[in-house]
């Protein structure tokens, strides 16, 4: 039996590449003070070991998670997202901002059949973009892999953000929300997946289908899923889908993402 000298064996062992550290996700509070005035509370989900040039998911919560505790906003979406990232060993960041009580991501009537796009975003959405700019500027986030989504009130916010800042996003996923169909030409190059429950009486499914139809007519990249057995909660099933998360993290920003 051939014997390998101990020194040589140790040298060979040390030359082997180090095993990749398992991805473990944590979340921590973040408070952003805007140069323009105002404060935004948020939770930042991140790899425990940190990381640079990673994807970022922005998830806008619904009306029921508004407040100032900087925790309620992770009620929906955070746990399944973190579990998927750990299972698939995909390091990433996720931003869960919290909208204050009695404020909205988009100041419109959710039960109305339609609303019109406004010239300026709400202060809350403006501050979300400021936080994203900071994460990109310090190198943690890959600007070509920034994703925006939200549920109910956050679905309205998602459509609004896609229309205002199409060049920022690699993909969008509005869930049971609504937008202004006249804005879809701005973001036809951004892949969008839309979800709604057929039995939803809080936000009518027509708010999603009119946006999907307008995007299709404009040549947009859109896929629509309607759950025939669900009412307003169409996010739980969406977030439980491995295929959904795999699709999201496979997206990368196109060279030209629509017309601002």
Secondary structure, 3 states (H helix, E strand, C coil): CCCCCHHHHHHHHHHCCCCCCCCCEEEEEEEEECCCCCEEEEEEEEECCCCCCEEEEEEECCHHHCCCCCCHHHCCCHHHHHHHHHHCCCCEEEEEEECCCCCCCCCCCCCCCCCCCCCCCCHHHHHHHHHHHHHHHCCCEEEEEEEEEEECHHHHHHHHHHHHCHHHCCEEEEECCCCCHHHHHHHCCCEEEEEEECCCCCCCHHHHHHHHHHHHHCCCCEEEEEECCCCCCCHHHHHCCHHHHHHHHCCCCCCCCCCC
